Amino acid sequence: MQQRSTSKHPSIWDPPPPAPVVDRSALIGKKPNKVIPVPREYQRQTLGRERDILINDVKIKTNCDIVLRWDLTKITSFELFGSGPAVDKATRYVNEWISNAQKKSIGASAWAKISAWEYLKWYYDTVEELEVDRKQKYTGPIGPNELGELPKQEVIVQWPEDLVNQSITPRDAFGNKLEALNALRMHLEVYISLLPSHGGVWQIEIVGYHKYNVQDAEERLNTMIDRVRADASGVQHAHNVILDEREGIDVELQQDESWWPNHVDNVVPRLLPSGLMDEPGTYRQEGLDATKLSGLRYSLKLALDNVRTRKGAYDFAVRLGCVALSSKHVQGDKIGQTFNRKDFLNNINTKVEIDIKKWLAIDDFGYRILLRLMASTDFLNPIKSAEYFGYTPKFLKDTRPIFRGSWVFRDPDSRIVEAQAPVRHAGRPTPLNQTYVTNEKVPSPPSSMFVIQVDWTEDEEGHYEKGTPRFYKLGAGKTGPTKNIDVNLLELGESRGWQFALESLIPVAAKIVPPILSGFAERIKMKKNYKPSSTESFADWDQTPTIKKHLCTGRLDSIYSFGILDTCYKIELTAMWYPQQKRPVWGLTVRHTEWATHLAELEALPVGRQASWEEAISTFFPEDGQMAGYKAVDDEYLGMDSLSLSDKARPKDGMRVLTDTLLRLSDIVSSVTTEGGIQLTLDTGDEQSC
């Protein structure tokens, strides 16, 4: 007779579970999985009863143990102990408690709250916990299921020989116990284990109960191995093209302009004109030749194929900005030196990093570019001020901007541990020759960074409405977005260039953002009666001691958008306020309206999957600059004119459409002044690095 399973499923008729008993002595000496400090602005007095209630509530609702640290009845930090999912739940709970701490009195908070027992909520929460616990077994050794059956479906994945030749093993890629594959194990309910190596040959075994899950796991694992191979291939290969190479022979290193908001990279390359070469700007009328287009297409395809398996929040744009050489490779003592153009190109493609800044022009010059774009009715057309919000003006001259603020914070939950003096009896003298520095700081891992972004868009009545704040994290040890591409089209005669920028951030749910940051985002306000033409910053925000302590940098943007006729490309001319700057600098960006849609797929990419794009170049740079898969049909002739063999009837190469657009925009910028664009400099006073 088969024995019935003893596991009991939850029922709405079951009584509430008893409150767990927290054994605090078991946590003494253990290192917490996470420490959440309470900002000074959120600290308040608490009673012992409230602290006990808080500890038990966290244990009941999150299955996570916590230890409270307090000073004079004020809770100063929470130490969390538990598994990854439990710590995440406890983090959300603690953040909510900190956010609401000032809203309750001491006496009211100390009373135990008996909330209405919601059977349905408890049922689903319990089912979710049981499901997580059940799937957790797939991260361990192979075992029987509830019916005592062992998994029979099996597949072996061979570790690639090229990775073996580079001395990269599965343990190097996924951890000693392949713990990086735990999400894949639990999601597909398969066991993944590393088989013993024989003669340097590594194999990964996938075992499961269902054939489809095992095959799916094999496909996803191979995708992850391809990503390991891409990472092992080395540093991103730079692809730089000098558009005006036929206008000069030598490149001189010059000092950057005084109006730049950041002078970290202060060495600027400039192509010296030669009377034996082409006239300045000739390349704009000729366009890129087939060889340069082919190299550009190849580099962009590599970059897009590389990110299609990587989860994150991506932004793709082509920016026109000032050019500088990275201070990591070239210092100010090189200013004044001259290099042959070919040698210079070889250096920036191999060992010297070149950086195209987000800024292009100072305030006065940028405003003149804006007026010039508003008058380009033969090239541009009015579009919505934002992708999904705002309204479409009737004329270019009526275009109004959207406003965006971005702030970068150090993670308030990460801290530097102060070195502690050795414990000794108060009456015992200090040993001879013993020195101790009480303010010495123990080295700690790099602090992670949070990014807060807020938009204000205009409605049909002309009022600006604040959007929902968005939260991101920077990669470990990074001070800016991850750069996933290094492709630049340089106009060295004017010390500027077009940068193909594919950048990524890590999206963060608002629930796990520290309260000091979520509260900061909620209280950001746009100044009343602000005029878009004003050169003053448009937003106000908190300046509390905690905010000043953790705020690293930020920027305010005023973005004017214009559509490019007969294409789906658009131009964004942006006035940017950097820290310590009273007046903005301006930048110019080109985007395709579908790029954000394609890249949005990567923000929720399942483990081991890749984006569902077809061929990268045809998707991101469609023919005629239209939408991917779009084909115009003449209603009158039912598309019969497409049978014509003339060049006019053939769709124009998508990459050619984009580069021709960039060159025409470059010509517009240079035509604003007879000096050739960025030659105009106005001193705005002392500049400070952000």
N, C-alpha and C positions, 0 to 999 in steps of 0.2 A: 504493500500500500504506500503510495507516494505521500511523503510528509508535506503538509501545507506550510508555506512560508510564514515565518513568525514576524516578519516586518509589518508594522501597522501603519496604514495610510491615515493621514489626518482627516478628521471629520468635524463638521460644524457643531456636532453635539459634544465634542470633547471639552473638558474644562480648560481654563487658561493654564498654561504651564507655570509651575512655581518659580519664584524669583531665584536666580542662581546665587550661590554663595561665592563671593570673590575672596580667594585666599591671597591676601596682599603679601604675606611672608614669602610666597613662592616666587614673587617678582623681584625680591631684593637681590641686587647684584647682577640682574639680567640687563642686557642692553636693549633699550626700546627699539621697536621697528620704525617709529616715527615720533618726533617731538614737535608739538604745535605750541609756540609761544603766544601768549595773550597780549596784544598791543596795549600800551599804557592807557590809551583813550578808551579801551573797552573793559578795563579792570574795574571791579567793584567789590565791596565787602560781601562775604558769604558766611553762612552759618554751617556748622558741622553737619547738621541734618541735610542741608541742601547738597553738600559734597557727597554724602553717602548715597543720597537718591540719584545723583548724577552718575556715580560709579556703577550702581546697579542697573540704571536705565540703559547705559551704553552696553553693559554685558548682555542684557536681555535682547536688545534690539539689533545688536551688531555682532555678538559673540566675540567681542574684543575686550581685553582687560586694559584698564587705564590706571595710571597713578597721577594724582594731582600734586602739583607743587604750588605752595602759596606762601605769601609774605604778609603778615599782619592781616590775616583773614581774606586777603585778595588772591585769587587764583592767578598765578603768573604763567603756568605752562601745563600742558597735558602730555603725558608719556603714554604711547599706545603700544600694546603688545598683542600680536595675533598674526594670522595669515594675511596674505595680500588682499583678498576680497573683504575680509573683516576689517582691516585697517582702512580701506577705502570707504566702507560704510561708516565707520567710526569718525573718519575725517569729516564727512558730510554732516554727521550729527553734531560734532564739536563746533564746526564752523557756524552752524545754525545757532547753537547755544551762545557762542561769542557774539554773534550779530544781534541777538535779542537780549543780551545780558543787561543792558542799561534800561530796558523797557519794564522791568519788574522790580518791585521792592524786595528788601531783604527778607521780611517776614513772609510775604506771599510765596517767594521762591523756596522757602524752607519747608512748606507744607507738601506732603506727598500727594501727588495728583493721581486720582483714580479715573482714568479716561474711560469713555464708553467702550465696552468690549466689542470690537468689530470682527465678527467671526469670519466674514468673507475675506477681509484683508489679512487676518491671521492665517487663513487657509492657504491663500496664494503665496504669502511669504514663506510659510512652512514648506510648501511644495517646491518653491524655488531653492530653499536651503537644502532639502533632501536631494534635489536634482544635481546641485553643485557638489554635494558630498558623494553622490553616486558616480559622477563623472571624474571626481578626483582620483578614483582608483586607477584610471588609465595612465596616470603619471608614475605609477609604481610597476612592480613586476606583474607578469601575466597571471591572472587568476580566474576562477570560475565565476559565472554570473549567478543570479538568484536561483536559477534552476540547476546549478551545479555543472553547467556545460562549459567547456573550454572553447575559445575561438578557433575556428578552422581555416578561415580565409587568410592567405599569407602571400606576401610579395617581397622580393629582395631588390633593393636599390643599390647599384654599384656606385661607389664614390669615384668621381671623375679622375682620370689619370693625370690630366693637366694640373689639378689641384695637388695631387700627391707629389708631382714633380716640383711643386713650389713649397713642399713641406707643410701643406695645410691639411689637417685632418678633420674629421667630423667633430671631434672634441674642441678643436680650435674655433670652429665656426659656430657650434651650437651649445657649447658648454660640456663639462665633464660627463654629466648624465643626460646630455641633450635636452637640458631644461628649457632652452629657447624654443623647443617644439611642444611645450606643454599646452599652449593654446590650441595647436593643431590636434593634439591627442584628445583633449577634452571635447573640442567642437565636433570631431568626427567619430569619437568613441573608438579609438584604435590604440593599440600598444605599439610604440616605436622604440626599438632598442638597437644598440650598436653591437654587432657581432665581433668576436675576436679577430684580430688582424692576422692574416697569413701571408708572409712574404711581402709586407707593405701594402697589401690589398685590403681595403676597408669596404664593409658592406653594412647597410642599414636595413633592419627587418621591420616590416609593418604587418601587424596581425590584428584581425578584427572578426566580428561576427557576421558582418554584411559585406558582400563583394563590392557593392557600389562605394561604400565608405572607404574600403581599402584602396580601390582604384583612384578615388578622389584624393585621398591622402598622398598617394604616389605622385599624382600630377602636381599637387601643391608643393610637395617636398622638392620635386625637380625644379619648380619655379624658384624656391628659396635657394637651392644650390646654384642656379643661374645668377642669382643676386650676389652670392658669395664669390662667384667667379668674376663678376663685374667689379666688385670691391677689390679683389686681389689683382686686378689688371693694372692698378697703380693710380697715380694722381690724374685728375682730369687733364686731357690734352687741350692746350690753348689753341684757338684758331683765330688769328688776327689777319685782317686784310687791310692794307693801306690803299684807300680809294684814290688818293691823289698822288700816287707814286710817280707819275710822269711829270710832276710839277717841281721836283727838286731832287738833289743828290744826297745832301747831308741833313742830319737831324741834330739840332742843338738842344741841350738840357737847360731850361730856364726856370726862374723862380715863379711860384704860383702867385695869383693875383691877391691883393690885400682884402678884397671883399668876400673871399671864400669863407664860409662859416666854420670850416674845419681845416686845419693846416698840418694834420698828421702826415699826410703825403704832400710834400711841397716841391717836388721836382717835376716839371712839366716838359714833355718833349714837343718840339716844334720843327716842322719841315721847312728848311730855308729855301726860298724861291730861287730859281736859276733861270737866267735869260736864255739858256739853251734848251729849256724844257717847255712844256705846255703852259698856256695861260691859266691862272687860278680859276677853278670852277669848271674847267672843260669836261672833267669826268662826269659831271651831273647831266650833261646833255647826251653823253654816249652810253651811260648805264653800265652795269656789270657785264663782263664777258662771260662766255659759257663755262670757262674753266673755274672762275671765281664762284659762279653760281653753283657749280657741281660740288666744290669743296664746302661751301656754306650749307648746302642741302645735306651732305654726308654728316657734318658735325652736328647739325640740329637733329637729325634722325637718331644718332647715337645717344644724345642727351635725353630725348623724349622716350626712347625705348628703355633707357636706364631707369627712369623714374616710374614707369608704368606698373612696377611691382612694389613700389614704396609708398606706404601710407603716410598721409600728411595733408596739410592745407597749403596748396600751391598757388603761385601767382606768376603769370607769364606776360612779359611786356618787352617792348623794344624802346630803349631810352636814348635820348640825345643829351650828352652832358660833357663837361670838361674832362680832360684826360690828365692823369698823373701816374707816375711810377711808384710802386709800393715802397714805403719806407723800410720794409723788411729787407729789401734788396739794394735800394739806392738811397743814399743819404744826401744831405744838402751840399756836401763838399764836392759833389760831381757837377754842380751847377756851372754852366759856362763851357763844359766839354762838348765836343762835336763828334758824331759817329756817322759812318757810312750808312745809308738807308737800309741796304741789304743786311748788314751786320746787326743793325738795330732790330730789324724784323725777326732775324734768327734768334736774338736774345729774348725778345718778348714772347716768342713761341716755345722757348725751351726753359730758360732759367730765371728770367726776370718777369715779375707779375705786373701787369698794367691794369689800372683801375679807372673805369669811367664813372665819374661822380653823378649823383642824382641832380646836381645843379648845373645849369647852363648859363644863366645870366643874372646880373644884379637887378634890383627892383625896377628902376626906370627903363632899362632896356627890355626886361621881360614884359612890362606893360605895353611897350610899343609892339612887341611880337603879338600880344593879344589883340591889339587893334588891327594889326595886319591880317591876322587869321579871320577876324570878324568881317573883313572886307573881301575875303577870297571866295566870292560866291560862285566862281567858275570851277572851284576845286572842292569846296566843303558845303555841307548842308546841316541845318539844325537837327539835333537829336535830343532825347531825354537827358536831363542832367545826371540821372543815375540809371543803372541797368534796369531796375524794376520800379523805381519810384520817380517822382518828379513829373514834369510835363514837358511837352515839346514846344519850344517857342516858334513863332511864325518866321522870324528873321534871325540871321546869325548875330546881328548886333544886339539882339535881346537875350542872348545866352547868359544865364546866371549860374554861378558855381554851386557845387555841394561843398560842405565843409567836413573835414576829417581830422580827428586828433588821435595820436598814437603815443603811448607812454610805456616805458620799459622800467620794470621794477626788479630788484633783487628779491628772491623768494623770502618772504618774512619767516617761513618755517625752517629755513636753514640758518645755522648760527655758527659762530666761531667759539670753540670751547676754550675758556680761560684755564691756564695751568693752575693747579691747586697746590698750595704749600703743604709739605709733609705734616701729618698729624703728630703732635708731641704734647707732653704735659706742659701746662702753662708755667709751672715753676721750674722746669728744667731748662738750663741754658742751651743756646744754640751750639752745636758742635763746632770745633775749630776748623778753619779753612773751608767752611761751607758757605757758598754764596747762592742766593736765590733771588730771582727777579720776579716780583709778583705780577707784573703786567705783561709777562711773556705770553704769547699766544701760540697754541699748538696748531701746526699746519692742518688745514681742513680741506676737503675736496671742493672744487670750484662750485660756487653758488649758482643754482639754476635761475633763469630769468623768466619773468612773466611779461607778456605784452598785452596791453589793453587798447582796444581800438573802438572808437565811437564815431558815427557818421551823423550829420544833420542834412536832411534833404528838404527840398522846397515843394510845397503843395501848390495846387492851382490858384490858391488865393494869395500866394506870395509869402506865406509864413514858413519858417523852418522848423522842422520837427525832429527831435532827437530819436535816433534808432536804438535798438537793443545793443548794449555793449557786447563785444566779442573778445574772448580771452584765448591767448595762445601761450605756448612755452617755447623758448629757444632750446636748441640741442645742448647737451651737456658740455659745459666749458665754452660755449659760443657767446659772443656779444652781439650777434646779428643773425638774420635769417640764413639758412643753409643755401649756399650757391651751388646749383646743380648743372651749371653750364658756364663755359668760358669762351664765348664767341663775340668778336667785336669787329665792326667796320669803322676804320679810323680815318679821320680827316685831319691829318697832322699839320697841314698848312694853317689851320685855325685852332689847333690844339684841342680838338674835340672828337667825339666819335659816337657811333650807335652801338649800344650794348644790348645783346639778346639776354635778358635776365629771366631765369627760371629759378625762383626762390621758394623755399618751403619753411613752414612753421609747424609746431605740434599743437593741434586744437585741444582746448581744455574745456570740460563742462563747467558751467558756472557754479554748480553745487560744490565742487572741490576747490574752488578758488578761495584763498584766505580772505576772511571777512574784511580785513583792512583794505584789500584791493577791490572787492566787490562793492564795498561802501563808497570807496573813492570814485568808482565808475558811475554809481548812481547819482552822486552829488555834482558831477561835472555839468556845468551849464554854459550855454551860449550867451554872450553879452546881449542885453536888450538893445533894440534899435540899431543893431550893427549894420553898417553899410558894406556891401561886398567890395566896393572900390577902396575901402580903407586899408592902410598899410599897417595898422595895429592888429595884434592878435585878437581872435574872436571868442576865446573861451576862458572861463574861470574855473579853478579847481582848488581842492583843499591844500593847505600849506602847513599841516600839523607837524610836530617833531617826528612822528613815526613815518609820515609820508616823505619828509625830506631825507630821512635816514635811508630809506629803501629806494627812492626814486633815482634811477641812474641817468636817464635821458628821455627825450621826447621830441615830438615835432607836430606842428599844426599845418594842415594843408587846405588850400582853397583851390578846387579843381574845376576848370572849365572844359567841357566836352564838346567836340564837333565831329560830325560824321564825314567820311570821305565819299564823294559822289560815286555812284555806281558800284560800290563795294560794301562789304560788311566791316570794314576797318573804321576805327575812330581815333581821334587825337585827343589827348588830355594835356592841357597846359596848366601847370600847377604852381601856385605861389606857396612857398614853404618857409615857415618860421622855425628856425633852429634855436636851441637854448642860448640865452644871453644876447640874442640878436633882436634889435628893435625893428628892423625892416626885413621883408622876406627876400629870398632868392627864388629864381624860377627854373622849372624843369619841363621837358617836353617828352611825352610818351605816346607810343602807338600800340594799339591792341586790336585784336579781332574779337567781335562780339561773342563768338562761340568758344573762345579759349577757356573762359571761366567755367562754362558748362562741361567741357571735356575734363578739366582738371578736378572738378567737384567730385567726380567718381572716386578719386584717390582719398578723399577725406574719410570715407567709410569703407575702405577696401578691406575685405575679409582676409584673414591670415592665409598666406600661400596663394592668393589670387593675384590677377593682374587686370589692368584696365581693359575694357572691351573695345577700345579703338581698333579700327582697321589699320591700314598703313599710315604711319605717323605723319609723313609729309603731306599726303593728300588730305588728311583729316585736319591738320592745323594750318595748312597753307593751300586751301582749295583753289581750283581754277577760277580765273576771273575775279578772285578776291571775294567770292560769294560764300554761301554756306556749304559745308561739306555735303556732297551728294546732290547739290542744286544744279539744275539744268534748265536754262531759259528756253522757252518754246514760243515761237511766233504764232499767235492765234490765227492770223489771217492766212498764213501759208502752211499751218499745221506742222511747222518745223522743217519743211522741205528745204529751206535755205541752208540747213546744216549739211546737206549733201554737197554743197559747193566745195570746190577744191582750193578756193582762194584763201589766203592767210587771214583775211578779215573775219571769215566765218569760223575759224578755229578758236577754241577757248584759249585764253592766255595763261601761260604757266603761272601757278600760284606764287611761287617764290619770286618770279620776275615782277609780278604785280606789287608785291610788298617792297622789294628793293627800289623799284621806280618811284613808289610813293615816298620812301625815305629820302631819296635824292631830291625829289621836288620840295619836300618840307625843308630840307637843308638849304635849298636855294632861297626859299622864302625867308628863313632866319637870317641868312647872309645878306639878303637884299634890304633888310631893315635899316642897316647903316652902311655907309660907303667904306667903313673901316673893316668890313668883313665879319661882323657879328660880335664875338666876345672881346674884340679889341677895346670896346668901350668900357672903361672902369671908373667908378665913382667911389671915393673913400667914404665909408660910413662910420669910421671910428675904429676903436679897438675891437678885434675879433678874438673870440675865445673858442677853444675846441669843445665840442659837446661830449 
